[in-house]
């Protein structure tokens, strides 16, 4: 149902907002309805959105939108994450070891390295981690004892004393497999208490049972699964490990354990864990083929992030043991904080909606995780290549209106930082200064669009589905994201939109400081509401550019760092960019959770020092997020080139230092398409005489002309036609005008300028020729 033009569809103060609508504006009098397309020369079969809104109506929608967002934020208490880092990085670490004769060197390596493993783990997590160690040694059924066990202890002296008792002996059985399942059973029975739980399994022989190895029947005395004296089978045991939230790391010695690793990992994969077999495993390809999510994980995928099963190559290099164990523990911690963060989010929303006080983060020790974990909602996805040009394939029509961020600097206000003496505040301003100052400086602009979408999603995350889409007047490809269930509204989507706008502001400066081959960018998000589609009535959706290619996760919001592509320039840039945002903001913000294709990124997260900033975001871990990043970040050559000073030790000691002065930014601008906003170097940006003051990327610029058609002017009098670039008006979020330029009233109070390097910048530069700005003040 199309809403009445007299009733605003959304409920920001007109005086506090500045719109970036087209310089061509209809007169205040409402225009008659459009002529049918069939009556227009050059008419198209594409749909036309609902009637054009007046400037007053657009502003009314903006006011309602901001009131809704302000109301939601005012009714959301700051989410306390204090203690999350300490809780997540405190570890129960269990060594599950084959202690038969061939494993003697590995037992000796564990004896020598267990102290340094614990010390390095604590140091890696800013000396806030408590590490408890347990050991399970196993042989085979004929040995006495065949299972030896040390429950969790906090001191390495006890561990070393126990390891001394694990003399590797030749087994009394003359078959190849060992009692692995008995060892796993004992590990399950250990007293697991810490939130991060990790098994380090060191083995050079598989379990009994023909299903768990590829040996000859004669090489296994218990070849039938479940025929061992204890009658154990692997599936129930591995499911118990998953239920206990235990991460599993197998340190591979030889290929006899390949099938065991593959089948064990399959249990974890079925529980939506992240699974990584080593490339030397003969089942590596089979493991990669059996994916759960389909071809593209563009939507954030916390469904798959809470546990992991990882196989690492140990071989005969005993000195690698310490490195691999610390690496596995670090990775396990990142999974744990993901689970705890989701638990905190659910608890926070319960208390907010029920009115129960959220006075402390007691969830960290008091809430039973199994009780608050929810089964992920899984919907059918269509794992087929998109058919962009097939008639009717995009089979869902959406006529929408909503908002996208207005990336224009609107005022000459400086960053109001009470810690900075007023005399030191720079007069030379940037967009980044404004968006760091307060959320209200990230302004929305109203848009109207017609969208053709695919009714079946191609991917899903924990909360949303993603479907292919296109707008009616463009060849650009998009993704429409919809929530799987009600609960989140326009305020939450607006938070995501503002988050991406701030990330682009950081990227604008980052790119200007480095070689273009290290440039990064973020897709822009629009927050929309359907006006005609009954099946999503009352729901809000988001629209963002479709990124074609292989998605890569560079880092997460809880400490994960991609180490699989050490020579990738975009991986270097992503890690340095996260550090840059912390440094450039003087420790107030940190952008992370970077993922995308090449240098084009989507769905970032921002940690904030101020708990009232981005307080609707589930991924904002505040100061605890700073700790997770610094705990795993190693500065690369780009960090050094940018002269970044802050580091892990400074954060641990509470004595942070930052680079203070930064070169002013003049060379980068945004594409003027509000649905694109690609960051461009101003010298290489395309410009059009028809649309002065605008900058266009290589994708958008050709569409200005290719979408141009002849339309009839609806002004009374002689019939005449005029050229209309449908793409241009869609790029500004507006329906094309009903009258030719000669009969339109020009509204000089509004501007389409989308570039930091626009007229305002030139005026400011003429007043103040400073070449550097202070990072302390913005």
Secondary structure as GFF3:
##gff-version 3
##sequence-region A 1 778
A	DSSP	three_ten_helix	14	16	.	.	.	ID=ss1
A	DSSP	beta_strand	24	25	.	.	.	ID=ss2
A	DSSP	three_ten_helix	37	39	.	.	.	ID=ss3
A	DSSP	alpha_helix	55	74	.	.	.	ID=ss4
A	DSSP	alpha_helix	84	89	.	.	.	ID=ss5
A	DSSP	beta_strand	91	98	.	.	.	ID=ss6
A	DSSP	three_ten_helix	101	103	.	.	.	ID=ss7
A	DSSP	alpha_helix	104	124	.	.	.	ID=ss8
A	DSSP	beta_strand	131	138	.	.	.	ID=ss9
A	DSSP	beta_strand	147	153	.	.	.	ID=ss10
A	DSSP	alpha_helix	156	165	.	.	.	ID=ss11
A	DSSP	alpha_helix	180	188	.	.	.	ID=ss12
A	DSSP	beta_strand	196	203	.	.	.	ID=ss13
A	DSSP	three_ten_helix	210	212	.	.	.	ID=ss14
A	DSSP	three_ten_helix	217	219	.	.	.	ID=ss15
A	DSSP	alpha_helix	234	243	.	.	.	ID=ss16
A	DSSP	beta_strand	246	252	.	.	.	ID=ss17
A	DSSP	three_ten_helix	255	257	.	.	.	ID=ss18
A	DSSP	alpha_helix	258	270	.	.	.	ID=ss19
A	DSSP	beta_strand	274	276	.	.	.	ID=ss20
A	DSSP	alpha_helix	284	289	.	.	.	ID=ss21
A	DSSP	three_ten_helix	302	304	.	.	.	ID=ss22
A	DSSP	beta_strand	308	313	.	.	.	ID=ss23
A	DSSP	alpha_helix	320	354	.	.	.	ID=ss24
A	DSSP	alpha_helix	363	366	.	.	.	ID=ss25
A	DSSP	alpha_helix	369	372	.	.	.	ID=ss26
A	DSSP	beta_strand	396	406	.	.	.	ID=ss27
A	DSSP	three_ten_helix	422	424	.	.	.	ID=ss28
A	DSSP	alpha_helix	431	437	.	.	.	ID=ss29
A	DSSP	three_ten_helix	439	441	.	.	.	ID=ss30
A	DSSP	beta_strand	443	453	.	.	.	ID=ss31
A	DSSP	beta_strand	459	460	.	.	.	ID=ss32
A	DSSP	beta_strand	464	471	.	.	.	ID=ss33
A	DSSP	beta_strand	478	483	.	.	.	ID=ss34
A	DSSP	alpha_helix	490	513	.	.	.	ID=ss35
A	DSSP	three_ten_helix	516	518	.	.	.	ID=ss36
A	DSSP	beta_strand	521	522	.	.	.	ID=ss37
A	DSSP	beta_strand	525	530	.	.	.	ID=ss38
A	DSSP	three_ten_helix	534	536	.	.	.	ID=ss39
A	DSSP	beta_strand	540	545	.	.	.	ID=ss40
A	DSSP	beta_strand	552	553	.	.	.	ID=ss41
A	DSSP	alpha_helix	569	584	.	.	.	ID=ss42
A	DSSP	beta_strand	589	592	.	.	.	ID=ss43
A	DSSP	beta_strand	595	597	.	.	.	ID=ss44
A	DSSP	beta_strand	600	602	.	.	.	ID=ss45
A	DSSP	beta_strand	605	608	.	.	.	ID=ss46
A	DSSP	alpha_helix	622	632	.	.	.	ID=ss47
A	DSSP	alpha_helix	637	641	.	.	.	ID=ss48
A	DSSP	alpha_helix	648	653	.	.	.	ID=ss49
A	DSSP	beta_strand	661	663	.	.	.	ID=ss50
A	DSSP	beta_strand	668	670	.	.	.	ID=ss51
A	DSSP	beta_strand	679	681	.	.	.	ID=ss52
A	DSSP	three_ten_helix	682	684	.	.	.	ID=ss53
A	DSSP	three_ten_helix	689	691	.	.	.	ID=ss54
A	DSSP	alpha_helix	698	706	.	.	.	ID=ss55
A	DSSP	beta_strand	708	712	.	.	.	ID=ss56
A	DSSP	beta_strand	721	725	.	.	.	ID=ss57
A	DSSP	alpha_helix	726	731	.	.	.	ID=ss58
A	DSSP	three_ten_helix	741	743	.	.	.	ID=ss59
A	DSSP	beta_strand	745	746	.	.	.	ID=ss60
A	DSSP	alpha_helix	759	767	.	.	.	ID=ss61
A	DSSP	beta_strand	772	774	.	.	.	ID=ss62
###
